[in-house]
Amino acid sequence: MVIGDLVIDPPVLLAPMAGVSNRAFRGIVRQQGAGLCMTEMVNANALLHQSAKSYWLMELDPDEYPVGIQLAGSDPKIMAQAAKDAARHNAQVIDINMGCPVAKVVKNGDGSALLRDIDQAVAVAAAVVDAVEVPVTVKMRAGWDHDWITAPELAEKLEAVGVKALSVHARTRSDQYMRPANWLYIKMVKQRVSIPVIGNGDVAGPEDAQRMLTETGCDGVMIGRASFGDPWIFRRVAHFLRTGQPMAPPTAEERSELARQHLDRLVAIKSERMAIPEMRRQLAWYLKGTAQSSQYRARCHQIATRRAAHELIDAWLDHARREAPSWN
């Protein structure tokens, strides 16, 4: 799959997710075979007001390339300036968020609110395309609700102003994350445009990815929640798409080792004080798969130091080894 002049191989992408798609996780996901990662959503208005946190979200590491920075906003001028800032941070792709369903985002006219105003959405995209030389992509939902499916029409207009690829989350804003994704919406968009379309929604494993590509004709798949505690999913999907053969799931040792790597990487980036609270839920995602692993996952929420986290990982690994070979 080619976005502008950027080759994405394999065509398996990490979705932008607040509190998850940070520098630590993106580097790990790239190691595990993702073809492209997107940052957490960066608010364009916050950049305008010199938000230190927003600039920090745009910090990129060499080992995570290729990487895109996702921006959210609905004012064309502000979004154009934000795109220039992102390009200066060496983003290889600028992604525009037209899918976030969160109320505090939507109330400002950003995220999936743009699905209700096609003219404004196109104006935003055109301004960003004109502002930067790197490829501009858009991530959107199917529509505001099931009576307002605007993605196919919007997709055509976005292509016309120079957007180079589209990611389609196959739910509406009203669906949030509760209804099953309807991949027909991805197919509808793909039939309307010639640029790459990336499908998103309910890809839980390699077979799902292959089925989405086959059923919708999309050019790539984007994985979000299925990667929680399972960065290996990108390698497994890529292998399956290439060979048609499944890969073995990670062993307990591999889970514990990657959990340590993720922990230490996040501490190095954020400091122990800031990293540990964020790592608690991440660690709980890693420490699963055994008959009684819930007791270890519950303990994740009490850890306060890097040392305590490592000790918990050690304890879980001992438990998993005792449960072998049926722990997985």
C-alpha positions as CSV (number, residue, x, y, z in Angstrom):
1,M,0.0,0.0,0.0
2,V,1.3,3.4,-0.9
3,I,0.3,6.7,0.8
4,G,1.6,9.5,-1.3
5,D,5.2,8.3,-1.9
6,L,5.3,6.4,1.4
7,V,5.3,2.6,1.1
8,I,3.4,0.9,3.9
9,D,4.5,-2.7,4.1
10,P,2.8,-4.6,5.6
11,P,-0.5,-2.7,5.3
12,V,-1.3,-3.2,8.9
13,L,-1.5,0.0,11.0
14,L,-1.8,1.0,14.7
15,A,-4.8,3.1,15.4
16,P,-4.3,6.4,17.2
17,M,-5.6,5.9,20.7
18,A,-5.5,8.3,23.7
19,G,-3.4,7.0,26.5
20,V,-2.2,4.0,24.5
21,S,-0.5,5.0,21.2
22,N,2.3,6.8,23.0
23,R,6.0,6.7,22.1
24,A,6.7,3.6,24.2
25,F,4.0,1.5,22.7
26,R,4.5,2.8,19.1
27,G,8.2,1.7,19.2
28,I,7.1,-1.8,20.4
29,V,4.4,-2.1,17.8
30,R,6.9,-1.2,15.1
31,Q,9.2,-3.9,16.4
32,Q,6.3,-6.3,16.2
33,G,5.6,-5.6,12.5
34,A,3.2,-2.8,12.2
35,G,3.6,-1.0,8.9
36,L,2.6,2.5,10.2
37,C,1.8,3.9,13.6
38,M,-0.2,7.1,14.4
39,T,0.3,9.2,17.5
40,E,-2.3,9.9,20.1
41,M,-4.7,12.7,19.0
42,V,-3.1,16.2,19.2
43,N,-5.5,19.1,19.7
44,A,-4.8,21.9,17.2
45,N,-6.2,24.6,19.5
46,A,-3.9,23.4,22.3
47,L,-0.9,23.7,20.0
48,L,-2.1,27.3,19.1
49,H,-1.8,28.1,22.8
50,Q,1.6,26.5,23.1
51,S,0.5,23.5,25.2
52,A,3.5,21.7,26.5
53,K,1.6,18.4,26.6
54,S,0.5,18.7,23.0
55,Y,4.1,19.3,21.9
56,W,5.2,16.4,23.9
57,L,2.6,14.1,22.2
58,M,4.3,15.0,18.9
59,E,7.7,13.8,20.0
60,L,8.8,10.9,17.8
61,D,11.6,8.4,18.2
62,P,13.8,7.1,15.3
63,D,12.8,3.5,15.9
64,E,9.1,4.1,15.2
65,Y,9.3,5.4,11.7
66,P,7.2,5.4,9.5
67,V,4.9,7.4,11.8
68,G,2.1,9.9,11.4
69,I,0.9,12.6,13.8
70,Q,-2.9,12.8,14.2
71,L,-4.5,16.3,14.6
72,A,-8.0,17.2,15.7
73,G,-9.7,20.5,15.0
74,S,-12.3,22.2,12.9
75,D,-10.8,25.6,12.1
76,P,-9.0,25.4,8.8
77,K,-6.4,28.1,9.6
78,I,-5.6,26.6,13.0
79,M,-5.4,23.1,11.6
80,A,-3.1,24.4,8.8
81,Q,-0.7,25.9,11.4
82,A,-0.9,22.7,13.5
83,A,0.0,20.7,10.5
84,K,3.1,22.8,9.9
85,D,4.1,22.2,13.5
86,A,3.6,18.5,13.0
87,A,5.7,18.5,9.9
88,R,8.5,20.3,11.7
89,H,8.4,17.4,14.2
90,N,9.2,15.1,11.3
91,A,5.9,13.4,10.9
92,Q,5.8,11.4,7.7
93,V,2.0,11.6,7.5
94,I,-0.5,14.1,8.9
95,D,-3.7,12.4,9.9
96,I,-6.9,14.4,10.5
97,N,-9.3,13.1,13.1
98,M,-12.9,13.1,11.9
99,G,-13.9,10.1,14.0
100,C,-13.5,10.8,17.7
101,P,-16.9,10.4,19.3
102,V,-16.0,11.8,22.8
103,A,-18.4,14.5,23.9
104,K,-15.7,17.0,24.9
105,V,-14.2,16.8,21.4
106,V,-17.5,16.8,19.5
107,K,-18.9,19.8,21.4
108,N,-16.2,21.9,19.9
109,G,-17.1,20.8,16.4
110,D,-14.1,18.5,16.2
111,G,-13.7,14.8,15.6
112,S,-16.9,13.1,14.4
113,A,-18.8,16.4,14.6
114,L,-17.3,17.1,11.2
115,L,-19.3,14.3,9.7
116,R,-22.3,16.5,10.1
117,D,-20.7,19.4,8.1
118,I,-19.2,18.1,4.9
119,D,-18.2,21.6,3.7
120,Q,-16.3,22.3,6.9
121,A,-14.7,18.9,6.9
122,V,-13.5,19.5,3.3
123,A,-12.3,23.0,4.1
124,V,-10.2,21.7,7.0
125,A,-8.6,18.9,4.8
126,A,-7.9,21.4,2.0
127,A,-6.2,23.8,4.3
128,V,-4.0,21.0,5.8
129,V,-3.1,19.7,2.3
130,D,-2.1,23.1,1.2
131,A,0.0,23.7,4.3
132,V,2.4,20.7,4.2
133,E,4.3,18.6,1.7
134,V,3.9,15.3,3.5
135,P,0.8,13.1,2.7
136,V,-2.4,14.0,4.5
137,T,-4.8,11.3,5.5
138,V,-8.2,11.3,7.3
139,K,-9.6,8.9,9.9
140,M,-13.4,9.0,10.0
141,R,-16.4,7.1,11.1
142,A,-19.2,6.0,8.8
143,G,-21.3,8.9,9.8
144,W,-22.9,10.7,12.7
145,D,-25.7,8.1,13.1
146,H,-27.4,5.5,11.0
147,D,-29.7,8.1,9.4
148,W,-26.6,10.2,8.5
149,I,-24.0,8.1,6.8
150,T,-21.8,10.7,5.2
151,A,-18.5,8.9,4.8
152,P,-18.9,7.8,1.1
153,E,-19.8,11.3,-0.1
154,L,-17.2,12.9,2.1
155,A,-14.5,10.5,0.9
156,E,-15.0,11.6,-2.7
157,K,-14.6,15.3,-1.7
158,L,-11.6,14.6,0.4
159,E,-9.8,12.8,-2.4
160,A,-10.6,15.8,-4.7
161,V,-8.7,18.2,-2.4
162,G,-5.6,16.0,-2.2
163,V,-6.1,13.7,0.7
164,K,-3.9,10.6,0.1
165,A,-5.6,7.9,2.1
166,L,-8.7,7.3,4.3
167,S,-9.1,5.2,7.4
168,V,-12.8,4.2,7.9
169,H,-13.9,3.1,11.4
170,A,-17.0,1.0,10.5
171,R,-19.2,2.5,13.2
172,T,-21.2,5.7,13.5
173,R,-20.6,8.2,16.2
174,S,-23.8,7.1,17.9
175,D,-22.5,3.6,18.0
176,Q,-19.6,4.6,20.1
177,Y,-17.8,1.2,20.6
178,M,-20.9,-0.8,21.5
179,R,-22.4,-2.0,18.3
180,P,-20.5,-4.5,16.1
181,A,-18.7,-2.8,13.3
182,N,-20.5,-2.9,9.9
183,W,-17.8,-3.4,7.3
184,L,-20.2,-2.6,4.5
185,Y,-19.4,1.1,5.3
186,I,-15.8,0.5,4.4
187,K,-16.8,-1.2,1.1
188,M,-19.0,1.8,0.3
189,V,-16.1,4.2,0.7
190,K,-13.7,2.0,-1.2
191,Q,-16.1,2.0,-4.2
192,R,-16.2,5.8,-4.3
193,V,-12.5,6.6,-4.3
194,S,-9.2,5.6,-5.9
195,I,-6.9,6.4,-3.0
196,P,-6.1,3.8,-0.4
197,V,-8.8,2.9,2.1
198,I,-7.8,1.4,5.4
199,G,-10.5,-0.6,7.3
200,N,-10.9,-0.3,11.1
201,G,-13.3,-2.0,13.5
202,D,-13.5,-5.4,15.0
203,V,-10.2,-6.8,13.7
204,A,-9.4,-9.1,16.5
205,G,-7.0,-11.4,14.8
206,P,-5.4,-12.5,11.5
207,E,-8.5,-14.2,10.1
208,D,-10.5,-11.0,10.7
209,A,-7.9,-8.9,8.9
210,Q,-8.0,-11.2,5.8
211,R,-11.8,-11.3,5.8
212,M,-12.0,-7.5,6.0
213,L,-9.6,-7.1,3.1
214,T,-11.6,-9.7,1.0
215,E,-15.1,-8.5,1.9
216,T,-14.5,-4.8,1.5
217,G,-11.7,-4.5,-1.0
218,C,-9.9,-2.2,1.3
219,D,-6.1,-1.7,1.0
220,G,-5.0,-2.1,4.6
221,V,-6.3,-2.7,8.1
222,M,-6.0,-0.6,11.2
223,I,-5.9,-2.3,14.6
224,G,-6.8,-0.6,17.9
225,R,-8.2,-2.3,21.0
226,A,-7.1,-5.8,19.9
227,S,-3.5,-4.6,20.4
228,F,-4.0,-4.0,24.2
229,G,-1.6,-6.3,25.8
230,D,-1.0,-8.0,22.5
231,P,1.5,-6.1,20.3
232,W,2.3,-9.4,18.6
233,I,-1.0,-9.1,16.7
234,F,0.6,-7.0,14.1
235,R,3.3,-9.7,13.4
236,R,0.6,-12.4,13.4
237,V,-1.6,-10.5,11.0
238,A,1.3,-9.7,8.6
239,H,2.4,-13.3,8.6
240,F,-1.1,-14.6,7.9
241,L,-1.6,-12.2,5.1
242,R,1.7,-13.2,3.5
243,T,1.5,-17.0,4.0
244,G,-2.0,-17.9,4.9
245,Q,-0.6,-19.7,7.9
246,P,-1.1,-18.9,11.6
247,M,1.7,-18.0,14.0
248,A,1.9,-19.4,17.5
249,P,0.7,-17.0,20.2
250,P,3.3,-15.5,22.5
251,T,4.6,-17.6,25.4
252,A,4.5,-16.5,29.0
253,E,8.2,-15.7,28.8
254,E,7.6,-13.5,25.7
255,R,4.7,-11.8,27.5
256,S,6.7,-11.0,30.6
257,E,9.7,-9.8,28.6
258,L,7.7,-7.4,26.5
259,A,5.8,-6.2,29.5
260,R,9.2,-5.3,31.1
261,Q,10.4,-3.6,27.9
262,H,7.2,-1.6,27.7
263,L,7.5,-0.6,31.4
264,D,11.1,0.4,31.2
265,R,10.6,2.3,27.9
266,L,7.7,4.3,29.4
267,V,9.6,5.1,32.5
268,A,12.6,6.3,30.5
269,I,10.3,8.6,28.4
270,K,8.0,9.9,31.1
271,S,9.8,9.3,34.5
272,E,8.7,6.7,37.0
273,R,6.2,9.1,38.7
274,M,4.3,9.7,35.5
275,A,4.7,6.3,33.9
276,I,3.6,4.0,36.6
277,P,0.0,5.2,36.8
278,E,-0.3,4.9,33.0
279,M,1.4,1.5,33.0
280,R,-1.0,-0.1,35.5
281,R,-3.7,-0.9,33.0
282,Q,-1.2,-1.7,30.3
283,L,0.4,-4.3,32.6
284,A,-3.0,-5.8,33.4
285,W,-3.4,-6.4,29.7
286,Y,-0.1,-8.3,29.5
287,L,-0.7,-10.5,32.5
288,K,-3.4,-12.6,31.2
289,G,-3.9,-16.1,29.8
290,T,-3.7,-18.3,32.9
291,A,-6.5,-19.9,34.9
292,Q,-6.0,-17.6,37.9
293,S,-4.3,-14.6,36.4
294,S,-7.1,-12.2,37.5
295,Q,-5.4,-12.0,40.9
296,Y,-2.2,-10.7,39.3
297,R,-4.1,-8.3,37.1
298,A,-5.9,-6.9,40.2
299,R,-2.6,-6.2,41.8
300,C,-1.5,-4.1,38.9
301,H,-3.7,-1.3,40.1
302,Q,-1.8,-1.0,43.4
303,I,1.8,-0.9,42.0
304,A,3.6,2.4,42.8
305,T,7.1,1.9,41.6
306,R,9.0,0.3,38.7
307,R,10.5,-2.2,41.1
308,A,7.1,-3.3,42.3
309,A,6.0,-3.7,38.7
310,H,9.0,-5.9,37.9
311,E,8.3,-8.0,41.0
312,L,4.7,-8.5,39.9
313,I,5.8,-9.6,36.5
314,D,8.2,-12.1,38.1
315,A,5.4,-13.5,40.3
316,W,3.0,-13.8,37.3
317,L,5.7,-15.6,35.2
318,D,6.3,-18.1,38.0
319,H,2.6,-18.7,38.2
320,A,2.3,-19.1,34.4
321,R,5.1,-21.6,34.3
322,R,3.4,-23.6,36.9
323,E,0.3,-23.6,34.8
324,A,2.2,-24.7,31.6
325,P,1.6,-26.1,29.1
326,S,-2.1,-25.1,29.3
327,W,-1.6,-21.5,30.5
328,N,-2.4,-20.0,27.1
